[in-house]
Amino acid sequence: MIKNQTTMSARVGVDVEWKDSDTNSLPSFHQTDDLPYVHKVGKPPKQDLLKEIKTGLKETFLSDDPLKPFKGQSKKRKLVLGFQTLFPILEWGRDYSFSKFKGDLIAGCTIASLCIPQDIGYAKLANLDAQYGLCKFSQKFQQKILQIFDQYILIQTYTDSSFVPPLIYAFMGSSRDIAIGPVAVVSLLLGTMLREELDPIKQKHDYERLAFTATFFAGVTQFILGFFRLGFLIDFLSHAAIVGFMAGAAVTIALQQLKGLFGIKDFTKKTDIISVMRSVVQSAHHGWNWQTILIGVSFLIFLLVAKFIGKKNKKLFWVPAIAPLISVIISTFSVFITRADKEGVQIVRHIEQGINPSSAHEIFFNGPFLAKGFKIGVIAGLIALTEAVAIGRTFASMKDYQIDGNKEMVALGTMNIVGSLTSCYVATGSFSRSAVNYMAGCNTAVSNIVMSIIVLLTLYIITPLFKYTPNAILASIIISAVVGLIDLDAAILLWKIDKFDFVACMGAFFGVIFASVEIGLLIAVAISFGKILLQVTRPRTAVLGKIPRTSVYRNIEQYLGATRIPGVLIIRVDSAIYFSNSNYIKER
């Protein structure tokens, strides 16, 4: 006999009296002549189809009632609230103080020192020239902006993907802690998918155009998801799948950096572990450069030690933050004075300085590459969005505040759309920089503005000095950065809690390292959907017993003291009961 409130009401027209409001508690029977006391249930009201559809849509897309603050307000107040909704900085900026600025200033300076060398490396990871990790405003774009304000001054600046997107996010984002810029996983994904379509060397111009096109559609995808409040879709990619995907991407990224770490010139274009290791071994006799290996391994050890120091002592968070910049300065100076580049040490050689043509006319809005750019952009945009929202929620929970997922998507989408027009590729929230930003004591998104300004001024002054930066140091910086993406503790916890989640995690991990980033992502999504379908069609059931001296009923397998009621079988179904699982529940 199954005591289930819904099914009993529908079948016999009676309902058992609940003793308390605890949803996990079951009814307590009032004995009258050895029979349970029951109440008659009235006939349910006639259902209105349109009303049900309206209610369903409201609960799906407008569950938080975003228009509630606008109700009963004057037109002027509604306009103000509208601007504050679009630009949260107008709301929290009213309470901004100098004490908050001091924390943001320190945090901005700290993450700026970290992002400069990382951005150059991530651009190379995406098979783009360094200036696209360090991309620039165009003269025409600047003139159009200045003409709006009736200013006719020509400003020649050198900016990067850690300048334009963070500025836009600072005005539109709702997270106080996210640090915006290029990230390793998205750079690898973008580079891998672009290289399948075009050769980054032989078809360099078209490759760059396709990168801008993908960035544009990544931004459009993110914006649409946020504007139409479809953010719940990214929740279908489970935490277990993300853990596995990130770990696999980290291993793949590290393996790709062996080319720069060992000074290998002839390297495979494939990303799977077998092809990469075969390429490394085959080039061992003639392709390795011992000076490059010495530089790369030495600074890799230095960076890992700095990361270990920062992890052990939270007060020394600045050590791993400035270590990459120190590594770049020392290695560049060493190569310059020894002219190690003449001995086979590969260097950056040249990063363009000055004015870069606008990329607005470079985007493919027609032709065969339009569909390819759209496909790559949607995938890269979703991965970037998932990473940013996860990072934002993590740090928001640590500081006990809420972020609006849909606002985040609109902000991320807008910054990538503008970025695609200003020679930037896909940017998102960086976990390593956000962690440094958090530990440095940031208070608001002003830390992103501080970082942007420092990066702008720094690159405008010292850009020519990057000419002698060895590729090995960039490889070391990327390897040390992606180590943190491998979360062994999370994988072990998944094994202990849910074996199916662990399978999803491992499936994504092995899919990435043995096949490709796209295959790993596809496996992660497929397993996540598979788990959802399995849980819906084959829900867990538990036999419940009464906890002594209480009116609470719990799973008798978890609570050994719970006792079953003689003659009554009480079962809890951990899912809604409907057509896809009703037969299974009956059979159980």
MARFIVO-577168 format. One record per atom (N, C-alpha, C): residue in three letters; x, y, z. Coordinates in steps of 0.05 Angstrom, whole numbers, plus 5000, padded with zeros to 4 digits. Atoms other than C-alpha are relative to their C-alpha. Layout:
% MARFIVO-577168
alaXYZ ...
END
This chain:
% MARFIVO-577168
met501749765000 met500050005000 met501850255000 ile498449765002 ile503250654978 ile498550245009 lys501349764991 lys501451275017 lys501250244986 asn499149775016 asn502351834966 asn497750194997 gln502249814999 gln498252464974 gln498750044973 thr501049935026 thr497552614900 thr498449764988 thr501350235013 thr495951914875 thr497549915015 met502450084985 met491051754932 met497750194994 ser502149805005 ser487252404920 ser498749954973 ala501050045027 ala486552254846 ala498349754998 arg501350265004 arg484351534855 arg497649955017 val502150074982 val479951494916 val498550245011 gly501349764991 gly478052224929 gly500350065029 val499549954972 val480952234999 val502950095004 asp497349914994 asp486952545031 asp500649965030 val499350054972 val490652365095 val500850275012 glu499449754986 glu491352935146 glu503050015006 trp497249954994 trp498453225150 trp500250105029 lys499749914972 lys500853315221 lys501550265003 asp498549744999 asp505753875207 asp500750084971 ser499449895027 ser508354285149 ser502649914988 asp497550105010 asp514853915141 asp499549834975 thr500550155025 thr515053675069 thr501349735000 asn498750264999 asn519553105088 asn498749815021 ser501450164981 ser514752865142 ser497549874988 leu502450135011 leu509152375128 leu497750015020 pro502449964983 pro502052365156 pro500149825025 ser500450154975 ser500652145227 ser497149915001 phe502850105001 phe494451705231 phe498650035027 his501749984976 his488951865282 his498249755001 gln501450254999 gln486251195302 gln497250035012 thr502850014991 thr478651135308 thr498949734991 asp500850285006 asp476350405313 asp501949874981 asp497850135016 asp483050195283 asp500050094971 leu500049905027 leu481750605220 leu501350284999 pro498849735002 pro485651225196 pro497850204995 tyr501949785004 tyr481951885199 tyr500650134973 val499649895027 val480852165129 val498250244996 his501649775008 his478252805098 his499149964972 lys500950015027 lys474052845036 lys501250244985 val498749805017 val477253224979 val498050094979 gly501949905019 gly473053674936 gly500949964971 lys499450035029 lys472753634860 lys501950234992 pro498249795008 pro478654014831 pro498850194979 pro501249815019 pro476954644791 pro500949934972 lys499550055028 lys476654614716 lys502650154991 gln497449895008 gln483554734685 gln499750184976 asp500049825022 asp484555324639 asp502749974985 leu497650065014 leu489555134585 leu501850244996 leu498549765004 leu491755844569 leu501350105026 lys499049924974 lys492555994643 lys502449835008 glu497950184993 glu496855374653 glu502550064983 ile497749935017 ile501255564594 ile501450265009 lys499049754991 lys501956274619 lys501649975026 thr498750054975 thr503756034689 thr502649854996 gly497550165005 gly508855534662 gly502250184988 leu498049825012 leu512256064619 leu501150205020 lys499149814980 lys512456554677 lys501949885019 glu498250144981 glu515556044724 glu502749934987 thr497650075014 thr520655864670 thr501850244995 phe498449775008 phe522856544647 phe500050245019 leu500249774982 leu520457044699 leu499449925029 ser500650094973 ser520656664764 ser500750205021 asp499249794980 asp524157244800 asp498550264996 asp501749775005 asp518957744773 asp501850254997 pro498149775003 pro524158244745 pro498650274996 leu501549755004 leu518758764730 leu498750115025 lys501249924975 lys516458804802 lys500950285010 pro499149734991 pro520859414820 pro498850234984 phe501149785017 phe517659804762 phe497150065005 lys502949974996 lys510459704784 lys499450245019 gly500949774983 gly507160334811 gly502050235001 gln498049785000 gln513160784794 gln499350204978 ser500449795021 ser513061434755 ser501849944976 lys498450055025 lys515861454684 lys502950075004 lys497249924995 lys522061824708 lys501449795017 arg498850204982 arg523261314763 arg500549744984 lys499750245017 lys522160744713 lys502450024982 leu497749955017 leu527361054667 leu502649965016 val497650024983 val532361104724 val500549705007 leu499850284994 leu530960384745 leu500949834976 gly499250145024 gly531760154673 gly503050034995 phe497249965004 phe538660474668 phe501649855021 gln498650144979 gln540660174735 gln500049704996 thr500150285007 thr538359494712 thr502149934978 leu498150055021 leu542559544649 leu502850065008 phe497349934991 phe548459874683 phe500050005031 pro500050014970 pro548959634756 pro501950195014 ile498149814987 ile554760104768 ile498650265008 leu501549754992 leu549660684771 leu498649975027 glu501350054975 glu546560354831 glu502049985023 trp498150034978 trp552460124873 trp502150235000 gly498149785002 gly556660714849 gly499350245018 arg500849784983 arg552561194892 arg501249985028 asp498950054973 asp555360874955 asp503149954999 tyr497250065002 tyr562460824929 tyr501650215016 ser498449824982 ser567861114975 ser502949964995 phe497150025003 phe575261234978 phe501249755012 ser499050254987 ser576260655026 ser499749764982 lys500450225019 lys573260184974 lys501950024977 phe498249965022 phe577560494920 phe502849905006 lys497350094993 lys583960334958 lys500249704996 gly499950295005 gly582259594957 gly499949934971 asp500250055029 asp580259624884 asp502650074985 leu497549915013 leu586659994866 leu502249795004 ile498050214995 ile591059464899 ile499449754984 ala500850235015 ala587158904867 ala500450044971 gly499649945028 gly587259234799 gly502949994991 cys497250005006 cys594759334801 cys501149715000 thr499050284998 thr595858614822 thr499249834977 ile500950175023 ile591658284768 ile501150104974 ala498749895024 ala594658754716 ala502749874995 ser497350125003 ser601558464730 ser499849714991 leu500450285008 leu598657764719 leu499049974972 cys501450045025 cys594557884657 cys501750064975 ile498449925023 ile599858194612 ile501449764987 pro498750235013 pro604257574602 pro498049784992 gln502050215007 gln598157114603 gln498750054974 asp501449935025 asp594657484547 asp501649944975 ile498350065023 ile600557424500 ile500049704995 gly499950295003 gly600956674514 gly497349894990 tyr502650105008 tyr593456564506 tyr499450064971 ala500449935028 ala593456924439 ala501449804982 lys498550205016 lys598756444414 lys498749735002 leu501450244997 leu594655874442 leu497749984980 ala502249995020 ala588956094396 ala501150034972 asn498749975026 asn593956124338 asn499750284988 leu500249725009 leu593356884335 leu502650145007 asp497849834993 asp598757414335 asp499650125028 ala500249904973 ala600357704403 ala498350255002 gln501649754998 gln596958364386 gln497049955002 tyr502850054997 tyr590258004386 tyr499349905028 gly500450024971 gly591257804458 gly500550275011 leu499449724994 leu593958514460 leu499050164977 cys501249885024 cys589058804409 cys499650305004 lys500049715000 lys588059534392 lys497550134989 phe502249845013 phe582760064377 phe501050104973 ser499449895026 ser582560304306 ser499750305001 gln500249715002 gln583461024285 gln497150094993 lys502749935008 lys576661034251 lys498049975024 phe501850054977 phe573260734312 phe500250225021 gln499649784981 gln576461254357 gln498850264991 gln501149755010 gln574461824312 gln497050015002 lys502950004998 lys567261604311 lys499150055028 ile500749954972 ile567061574386 ile500450295008 leu499349734993 leu570462244393 leu498150214987 gln501849815014 gln565862574342 gln497350025015 ile502549994984 ile559862384387 ile500250225020 phe499649794980 phe562762854439 phe501250264989 asp499049765013 asp564863374388 asp502950065006 gln497149974995 gln572163244402 gln501449894975 tyr498650085024 tyr576963204344 tyr503049985006 ile497250054992 ile583262954376 ile500749714992 leu499250265008 leu586962364347 leu501649875023 ile498750134978 ile588861884403 ile501049734990 gln498850255008 gln593561314385 gln500649835024 thr499550164976 thr593160774437 thr500449714992 tyr499450295004 tyr595260054444 tyr498549865023 thr501650134979 thr590059644482 thr499849704995 asp500250295003 asp588658904494 asp497349905009 ser502550124992 ser583158414509 ser499650025029 ser500349944972 ser584358594581 ser499650305004 phe500649724998 phe582459314565 phe497150054993 val502749945009 val576059354524 val497949845014 pro502150164986 pro571958764552 pro499750065030 pro500449954971 pro573558904626 pro498650275005 leu501349744997 leu571359634618 leu497049984997 ile502950035005 ile564659434589 ile498849845023 tyr501150174979 tyr563758894641 tyr499750155026 ala500149854975 ala565259374698 ala497550175002 phe502449845000 phe559259794678 phe497549834999 met502450165004 met554459224661 met499849755017 gly500050254985 gly556458624703 gly499050035029 ser501049994973 ser553658444771 ser501849875021 ser498150124981 ser559658084801 ser502150205008 arg498049824990 arg564558454845 arg502849894997 asp497450134998 asp570157954839 asp501249894974 ile499050115025 ile570657704767 ile502150184987 ala498049855016 ala576957914729 ala499749904971 ile500750075027 ile575557924654 ile502550004982 gly497850015019 gly580357724598 gly499949734985 pro499850265013 pro582457154552 pro500649785020 val499550234982 val582656464585 val501149774984 ala498650215013 ala586455834569 ala498149814985 val501850205012 val580555354556 val498750114975 val501449885023 val576755824510 val502050054977 ser497949955021 ser583256014473 ser500749744985 leu499450265013 leu584855274461 leu497749914983 leu502350085015 leu577755124440 leu499750154974 leu500249835024 leu577555714392 leu502149934980 gly497750065018 gly584455564364 gly499649734986 thr500350275011 thr582854824353 thr497950004978 met502250005019 met576254944318 met500650184975 leu499249835023 leu578955514275 leu502049874982 arg497950135016 arg584955104253 arg498949784983 glu501350205016 glu580254564228 glu498950114974 glu501249875023 glu577355064179 glu502150144982 leu498049855015 leu583455484159 leu502849965012 asp497350024990 asp590955454164 asp500950285011 pro499449744988 pro593256004212 pro502550144989 ile497649885012 ile599756114173 ile499650064970 lys500449965028 lys597956014100 lys497650174993 gln502549845004 gln591056334107 gln499650185023 lys499949844975 lys592856814162 lys497750215001 his502049794999 his588157384142 his497249895004 asp502650134997 asp582056944133 asp499649885027 tyr500150134973 tyr583756584198 tyr499350215021 glu500649794982 glu583757244235 glu497150104997 arg502749915005 arg577257454202 arg498049805012 leu501850204989 leu574056794222 leu500050015031 ala499849974971 ala576556904294 ala498250235009 phe501749774993 phe573057584296 phe497149934996 thr502850095005 thr566757274266 thr499049825023 ala500750184978 ala566756724319 ala499550165026 thr500249844976 thr567757244373 thr497350165000 phe502549865003 phe561957654347 phe497649835006 phe502350184995 phe557157064347 phe500049885028 ala499950084971 ala559656844415 ala498650215017 gly501349784985 gly557557524441 gly497050014995 val502949995007 val550857494404 val498649775015 thr501150234986 thr549556794434 thr499650075030 gln500149944972 gln551057034504 gln497950225006 phe501949794997 phe546957664496 phe497149904998 ile502750115005 ile540857294469 ile499149835024 leu500750174977 leu541056784526 leu499350175024 gly500649834977 gly541157344577 gly497550174996 phe502349825006 phe536057804543 phe497449855002 phe502550165000 phe530957254534 phe499849815024 arg500050144975 arg532556974603 arg500149694997 leu499750285006 leu534856294577 leu502549895015 gly497650084986 gly540556234627 gly499849725012 phe500350274989 phe537655594655 phe501149784982 leu499050205018 leu540055234593 leu502849915006 ile497250084994 ile547355244615 ile500249825024 asp500050174976 asp545354884679 asp499849714992 phe500250285009 phe544354254637 phe502849884998 leu497350115000 leu551954194634 leu500849975029 ser499750064971 ser553053854701 ser502750085010 his497549944987 his558454024751 his502149794995 ala498150235004 ala561553334742 ala501250024972 ala499049985027 ala562053434667 ala502050234997 ile498249765001 ile565254124676 ile502749935013 val497550084987 val570453834725 val501749844981 gly498550175018 gly572453304675 gly500950154975 phe499349845024 phe572353774615 phe502450195006 met497949814992 met576654294651 met502749865004 ala497550154995 ala581753774673 ala501249904974 gly499150095026 gly582153474604 gly501250234983 ala498949775015 ala583054164573 ala502650095011 ala497549924987 ala588454324624 ala502349824990 val498050195010 val592353694604 val500750054971 thr499649955029 thr591453844530 thr501650264996 ile498649745002 ile593754564539 ile502949975008 ala497350044991 ala599854354578 ala501649854979 leu498550155021 leu601753844524 leu500650174976 gln499549835023 gln600954364470 gln502450195005 gln497849814993 gln606054804507 gln502749874999 leu497450135002 leu611454274500 leu501550094975 lys498749895024 lys612854574432 lys501750245007 gly498549764992 gly614955234463 gly502049945022 leu498350074977 leu618054914525 leu502649864990 phe497750145010 phe622754474484 phe501250134975 gly498949865024 gly623754944425 gly499649844975 ile500550175023 ile620654454375 ile498850174978 lys501049845022 lys619454764306 lys497949844984 asp501850175015 asp615954184270 asp498249855020 phe501750114980 phe610054024315 phe497349934989 thr502550095011 thr603553654303 thr497850215005 lys502349814998 lys597154054292 lys497749875016 lys502050144985 lys593053524329 lys500350065029 thr499949944972 thr591253604402 thr499849765018 asp500350244983 asp590252884426 asp502849925011 ile497650064985 ile595452614474 ile501949824984 ile498350195015 ile597952054428 ile501550154979 ser498749865022 ser599452514369 ser502150205011 val498249814988 val602753034414 val502549865010 met497750144989 met607252544450 met501749874978 arg498550115023 arg609152204384 arg501750224988 ser498549775011 ser611152894357 ser502450085017 val497949924981 val615253054419 val502349804999 val498050215000 val618952384418 val501650004973 gln498750015026 gln620352404343 gln501950244996 ser498249775003 ser623553094349 ser502250025021 ala498150004978 ala627852904409 ala502950024990 his497250015008 his634252784369 his500950254985 his499149775016 his634253404325 his498450255005 gly501849774998 gly628553864345 gly500150155026 trp499949874974 trp629954024418 trp502350195001 asn497949804996 asn633954634438 asn500650025030 trp499550024971 trp637554574505 trp499850275014 gln500349734987 gln637755334518 gln497150065005 thr502949954996 thr630255364508 thr498949835023 ile500950174978 ile629154774554 ile500950105027 leu498949884975 leu633655094607 leu498350245010 ile501749764993 ile629655744605 ile497249925009 gly502850074995 gly622855414603 gly499749845026 val500350164976 val623954894658 val500750165025 ser499249844977 ser627555384704 ser497850185010 phe502149814992 phe622055894703 phe497449855006 leu502350164993 leu616655354705 leu500249925030 ile499650074972 ile619555114771 ile499650255018 phe500349754985 phe619855844795 phe497150075003 leu502849935000 leu612555954777 leu498449815018 leu501550194984 leu610155314810 leu500750045030 val499349944972 val614055474874 val498650255010 ala501449754992 ala611056174875 ala497049945005 lys502950084997 lys604055864866 lys499749855026 phe500150154975 phe605555384924 phe500150185024 ile499749814978 ile607755954969 ile497450155004 gly502549864997 gly601456344954 gly497749845010 lys502150174991 lys597055744967 lys500349935030 lys499550074972 lys600355585034 lys499650245019 asn500449764984 asn600256305059 asn498450204985 lys501849825014 lys594256715038 lys500950294999 lys499149734999 lys597657355058 lys502150064978 leu498149975021 leu602857235004 leu498849944972 phe501350045025 phe597757204948 phe501350144977 trp498849835020 trp601657734911 trp502549864987 val497750135010 val607557264901 val499449864973 pro500750125026 pro604256814848 pro498950204980 ala501249805018 ala600857434819 ala502150144983 ile497949855015 ile607257804801 ile502249824989 ala498050185010 ala611457184787 ala500149994970 pro499850015029 pro609457144713 pro501350254988 leu498849755011 leu611257874700 leu503050015006 ile497250014993 ile617857794737 ile501549804981 ser498950205018 ser619257174695 ser500550114972 val499849885027 val617957544630 val502250214999 ile498049795000 ile622358134650 ile502949875001 ile497450124997 ile628257694672 ile500849854976 ser499350175023 ser627957204614 ser500450174975 thr499649825023 thr627157764563 thr502650145001 phe497449864996 phe633058144591 phe502349814995 ser497950205003 ser637257504592 ser500449934971 val499750075029 val635757334519 val501250244985 phe499049765013 phe637158054499 phe503050045003 ile497149954996 ile644058104531 ile501749774990 thr498450235009 thr646257404511 thr499549944970 arg500950055027 arg642857424442 arg499649704995 ala500650295001 ala640456714455 ala498249934976 asp501750055023 asp635656804397 asp501649914976 lys498250095022 lys641656694350 lys500949725004 glu499250284994 glu642856024384 glu497649814998 gly502350175004 gly635955764366 gly497750045019 val502249954982 val631756034423 val497950174986 gln502249875014 gln625056224393 gln498950235018 ile500949774986 ile622556914413 ile497450114987 val502549885011 val616157324403 val500650164975 arg498949845022 arg620157784356 arg498650274996 his501349745007 his614858304340 his497150015008 ile502849944994 ile608458574368 ile499450284989 glu500649755012 glu605359124327 glu499250215020 gln500749784982 gln604759794361 gln498850234983 gly501249785014 gly600560384341 gly497149944994 ile502850015007 ile593960394304 ile499449744984 asn500850255014 asn590559744282 asn497450054986 pro502549955014 pro585159754229 pro497749885015 ser502450104987 ser578059654254 ser499449724990 ser500750275008 ser575758934253 ser497149984993 ala502950015006 ala568459124241 ala499549904972 his500350085028 his569259034166 his501249734994 glu498750255004 glu573158394176 glu498249765006 ile501850214992 ile567357994203 ile498549894976 phe501450135022 phe564157494155 phe497050015005 phe502949994998 phe556857694148 phe498649874977 asn501050165022 asn555957294085 asn502249814990 gly498150195011 gly559356744046 gly500249745016 pro499950274987 pro561456034065 pro501050005029 phe498950004972 phe565056244129 phe498150115021 leu502049904981 leu558856554160 leu499049785018 ala501150234984 ala555955884181 ala502249885018 lys497850114984 lys562755644205 lys500650185024 gly499649824978 gly563856264247 gly497849995020 phe502350024982 phe556856204275 phe500349755018 lys499750254985 lys558055474296 lys502250025021 ile497849984981 ile564755614328 ile499450205022 gly500749794980 gly562156244362 gly498049905021 val502050104981 val556155894393 val501349825021 ile498750184981 ile560455344423 ile501950145019 ala498249854983 ala565855814448 ala498650185019 gly501649824983 gly560656294474 gly498849855024 leu501250154978 leu557155754515 leu502049915021 ile497950084981 ile563655494545 ile501050245016 ala499149754986 ala565956204562 ala497950085020 leu502249924982 leu559056344592 leu499949825025 thr500150194978 thr559055714634 thr502350065020 glu497749944982 glu566055874662 glu499650255016 ala500449754986 ala564356594678 ala497949995021 val502250014981 val557756454712 val500849835024 ala499150184978 ala560855884753 ala501950155018 ile498149854984 ile566556344775 ile498550225016 gly501549794987 gly561756914791 gly498449895024 arg501550124978 arg557256464833 arg501749915023 thr498250094980 thr563156174870 thr500950225019 phe499049784983 phe565956834894 phe497750165013 ala502349874988 ala559057124906 ala499149865025 ser500750154976 ser557556564955 ser502050045022 met497949954980 met564156694990 met499650275014 lys500449734988 lys562257425002 lys497050045007 asp502849994992 asp554857275013 asp498450224986 tyr501849835015 tyr551657664957 tyr499149854975 gln501250135022 gln547557484896 gln500950134973 ile499649895027 ile549157564822 ile497749914983 asp502250055018 asp543957594768 asp501149864975 gly498950155022 gly545557044717 gly499450124973 asn500849885026 asn541657384661 asn501550264994 lys498549755003 lys545058054673 lys502949934992 glu497350085006 glu551757694671 glu500349934970 met499950095028 met550157394603 met499850244981 val500249765017 val547958064574 val502650165001 ala497549854998 ala554358394600 ala502249864985 leu498050155014 leu558857834574 leu499650014970 gly500649995028 gly555257834507 gly500750274988 thr499549735010 thr555758594499 thr503050054997 met497149955001 met563258604515 met501349844978 asn498850165021 asn564758054465 asn499150114972 ile500849885025 ile560658384410 ile501750254994 val498349765004 val564359044420 val502949914996 gly497350105003 gly570858644427 gly500549914972 ser499650095028 ser569858324359 ser500350224980 leu499849775017 leu569359014329 leu502650155004 thr497549854993 thr575859244362 thr502449815002 ser497750195003 ser580558664344 ser500649845025 cys499750184977 cys579358254407 cys498749734993 tyr501450255002 tyr577557524411 tyr498749935026 val501850064978 val573057164461 val501350035027 ala499149964973 ala574057404532 ala497849915019 thr501950094979 thr570757154596 thr501350035027 gly498949984973 gly571857094670 gly502349805003 ser497750184996 ser578656804689 ser500149925029 phe500050094972 phe578956374751 phe502550085015 ser497549934986 ser586356504767 ser500150295006 arg500049714994 arg585657254760 arg497850085020 ser502149944982 ser579057264796 ser500849935029 ala499150084974 ala582156884854 ala502050205011 val498149804991 val587857384857 val498550265007 asn501649764995 asn582857954852 asn498649995027 tyr501450044975 tyr578957664910 tyr501950025024 met498250004978 met584957554954 met501450275004 ala498849744998 ala587758244938 ala498250205013 gly501849834986 gly581658544971 gly498350184983 cys501749845017 cys577458794913 cys497350045014 asn502649954988 asn570859114934 asn497850024978 thr502049975022 thr567459264867 thr501449944973 ala498950055027 ala568359184792 ala501950224991 val498049795007 val572659824793 val502849884997 ser497450135003 ser578559354800 ser500649934971 asn499750065029 asn577359154727 asn500750264985 ile499349745013 ile577559894707 ile502950075006 val497249944993 val584059994745 val501949834984 met498450195016 met586959374711 met500250094971 ser500149925029 ser584859624642 ser501750244995 ile498449765004 ile588060304651 ile502949945003 ile497250074996 ile594560014678 ile501149854976 val499250155023 val594859514621 val500450184975 leu499849815023 leu593560074570 leu502650165002 leu497749834997 leu599060524598 leu502649844998 thr497750175000 thr603959954608 thr500849914972 leu499550095027 leu603259674538 leu500850224981 tyr499349775017 tyr603660354506 tyr502950085003 ile497249924995 ile610460464538 ile502049784994 ile497950205001 ile613959794540 ile499549784978 thr500650205020 thr610959414481 thr502549914984 pro497750095015 pro617559414440 pro501849805015 leu498350174984 leu621059054497 leu499249714999 phe500950285002 phe616858434486 phe501249854976 lys498850125024 lys620758304422 lys501749765007 tyr498150214993 tyr625957874458 tyr498949815021 thr501250194982 thr621057504502 thr500049724988 pro499950275011 pro622456754493 pro497349865001 asn502550155000 asn616656314474 asn499949805023 ala499950204978 ala618955824528 ala498850115025 ile501149884975 ile617056314583 ile497050024999 leu503049995003 leu610056394554 leu498849735004 ala501050284996 ala609355634553 ala500049945030 ser499850054971 ser611655604626 ser497750145015 ile502249854987 ile606556134646 ile497349874996 ile502550135006 ile600855774612 ile499849735015 ile500050264985 ile602755094642 ile499450045029 ser500449954971 ser603155384712 ser497150105005 ala502749894997 ala596455734701 ala497849784999 val502150215004 val592555114678 val500249785020 val499850214980 val595054674734 val497750015019 gly502249964981 gly589654974778 gly497349904989 leu502550105011 leu584254724730 leu499549715005 ile500350284994 ile585554004750 ile499349975030 asp501150014972 asp581253894812 asp499749715008 leu500050284992 leu583053204839 leu498049965023 asp501850034977 asp579153324904 asp497149984991 ala502850015010 ala572753454865 ala499449734987 ala500450265013 ala573752814824 ala499749785021 ile500150204979 ile574952394887 ile497350025015 leu502649964986 leu568752704920 leu497749894982 leu502050115018 leu564652524858 leu499949705002 trp499950294998 trp566951804863 trp498649905026 lys501150094975 lys564851764936 lys496950055001 ile502849924998 ile558052104926 ile498249874979 asp501750095023 asp555451904857 asp501849884979 lys498350145020 lys558851384812 lys499350094972 phe500849925027 phe554751614752 phe501250274994 asp498749745004 asp557352324761 asp502949974994 phe497250065005 phe564352044764 phe500549904972 val499850095028 val563251684698 val499850234981 ala500349765017 ala560852344667 ala502650165001 cys497549854997 cys567152684694 cys502249874984 met497950145014 met571852154667 met499549994970 gly500750005029 gly568152114600 gly500950264987 ala499249745011 ala569252854589 ala503050035000 phe497149984998 phe576452814612 phe501449844978 phe498750175020 phe578552234568 phe499250084971 gly500849915027 gly574552504509 gly501750234991 val498449775007 val578553144511 val502949924993 ile497150065003 ile585552844519 ile500549794978 phe499550215021 phe584652244471 phe498850064974 ala501349935026 ala580252554418 ala500550304994 ser499749725005 ser579253304416 ser498350155020 val501649844981 val576353884456 val497049984993 glu502850015008 glu569953854415 glu498749745008 ile501150274994 ile569053104425 ile499649985030 gly500250014971 gly570353174500 gly497650165009 leu502349834994 leu565153734503 leu497449854993 leu502450155009 leu560153314464 leu499449775019 ile500450224981 ile561252724511 ile498950105026 ala500949884975 ala560353174572 ala497050074999 val502849925003 val553753444545 val498249754998 ala501650245004 ala551252754524 ala499649855026 ile500250144975 ile552752434591 ile498250165020 ser501749834982 ser549453024628 ser497149964993 phe502750055009 phe543152944587 phe499149725006 gly500650284994 gly543452194596 gly499349965029 lys500650034972 lys543652264671 lys497250125007 ile502649884995 ile537652734670 ile497749824991 leu502150185010 leu533552254628 leu499849755018 leu500150244983 leu535551664672 leu498750065026 gln501249934974 gln533652024736 gln497050054997 val502849945004 val526952234706 val498449744995 thr501550255007 thr525051554677 thr500449785020 arg499450204980 arg528151134732 arg500650135026 pro499549864975 pro527351534796 pro500649815023 arg499450164976 arg530051294862 arg497649985018 thr502250034981 thr525151024912 thr501249925027 ala499050064973 ala526050954987 ala497749925018 val501950094981 val522250575040 val500450175026 leu499849824977 leu520751045099 leu499049865026 gly500850084973 gly520250905173 gly499950235019 lys500449784981 lys518351325233 lys502350025019 ile497949954981 ile523851645274 ile498849995028 pro501150014973 pro522651465348 pro499750275013 arg500649764984 arg519452015391 arg499650254982 thr500549785018 thr518052445329 thr497749924981 ser502050065021 ser512852495274 ser501350014972 val498549985025 val518352495221 val500649724989 tyr499550255014 tyr519151935170 tyr502550034982 arg497549995015 arg525951785138 arg500749734987 asn499150245014 asn529451285093 asn501249805021 ile499250204980 ile530350645135 ile502949904995 glu497250085005 glu537050505100 glu502050205010 gln498249804989 gln539951165122 gln499750045030 tyr500649964972 tyr536651215190 tyr499449725012 leu500350274990 leu537750545226 leu497949995022 gly502050004979 gly533150755283 gly497250034991 ala502749975011 ala527250875237 ala498549735000 thr501550254998 thr521750355247 thr497650014981 arg502350015018 arg516550135196 arg497449955015 ile502650044988 ile509150145212 ile498949734991 pro501150265007 pro506249445214 pro497650024981 gly502250015019 gly501749305155 gly499850224980 val500149785019 val503449945118 val502850034988 leu497549955015 leu508850045065 leu500050294991 ile499949725007 ile510750775059 ile502550044982 ile497849975020 ile514950954997 ile500250294991 arg499549735011 arg518051614975 arg501249974973 val499050005027 val519151724901 val501450264996 asp498449765003 asp524752214887 asp499750134973 ser500549875026 ser521552504825 ser497050044997 ala502949985006 ala514952754798 ala499149754985 ile501050255012 ile510552184775 ile498350084975 tyr501649955024 tyr508152224703 tyr500649774980 phe500250225019 phe507651804639 phe502749854996 ser497450135007 ser515151674629 ser501049825022 asn499050174978 asn516251354697 asn497849855016 ser502250124984 ser509251134721 ser500149695000 asn499950295001 asn509950414696 asn502449895016 tyr497750094985 tyr516850354726 tyr499450005030 ile500749984972 ile514250584794 ile498049785008 lys501950224995 lys508450094790 lys501549735003 glu498550254999 glu513249524776 glu501749985024 arg498350004976 arg517749734833 arg498349935024 
END
